[in-house]
Amino acid sequence: MYVKNCMTPDPISIKPSEEVNFALHLLKKHGFRQLPVIKNDLLVGVITERDLRGVLNQPNLAIESVMTPQPITISEEATVESAAQIIRNRKINALPVISKDDKIVGIITVTDILDGLINLLRFHEGPERIQLKMSKGVDLFEVIRLLQVYSEKVVSFTSASEDNLLYYFWVINCDYDKLDSKLKDKGIDVEVVHH
């Protein structure tokens, strides 16, 4: 998944000559935590709620004196995973998104990344989590095949880091009675717990 598919396009921006009180007004009005600062169609900085908190007693101060200059950016062609790693490693909430010709085309936030993940994993369809504790020697692929047969969809699965015989599956509309019955018929020793 690419940044351009998850970002908020055409973000509201502010000029470096605008004042702190105007930036606060924009953030409050739109429910944002940061604004790109644009001069001559180029990104020159970012102003965040945190930047503004320190100068609340100076409402007429120009944005350029409190903004973060030369912010970290990401290409619209980059992967969402890259954006997530930068945001996590830098401990920031958002990244301005830049086109090939260095124009700002969007902003990608933690919320945008989470929304993209929810859509990718189809969690908006309401999957349930199943915990499977397998006995040694159980064929994982046979269990996955049965889950696919008795569920509308197997959305995702992962193994537990603390136990290599414990797996978590996210499924949509699983018929647990038929699944349990088939597991028993085949002699597959799996403990199924659904939430």
Secondary structure, DSSP 8 states (H G I E B T S, - for coil): -BHHHHSEES---B-TTSBHHHHHHHHHHHT-SEEEEEETTEEEEEEEHHHHHTTTT-TTSBGGGTSEES---EETTSBHHHHHHHHHHHT-SEEEEE-TTS-EEEEEEHHHHHHHHHHHTTGGG--EEEEEEE-TT--HHHHHHHHHHHEEEEEEEEEETTEEEEEEEEEEEE-HHHHHHHHHHTT--EEEEE-
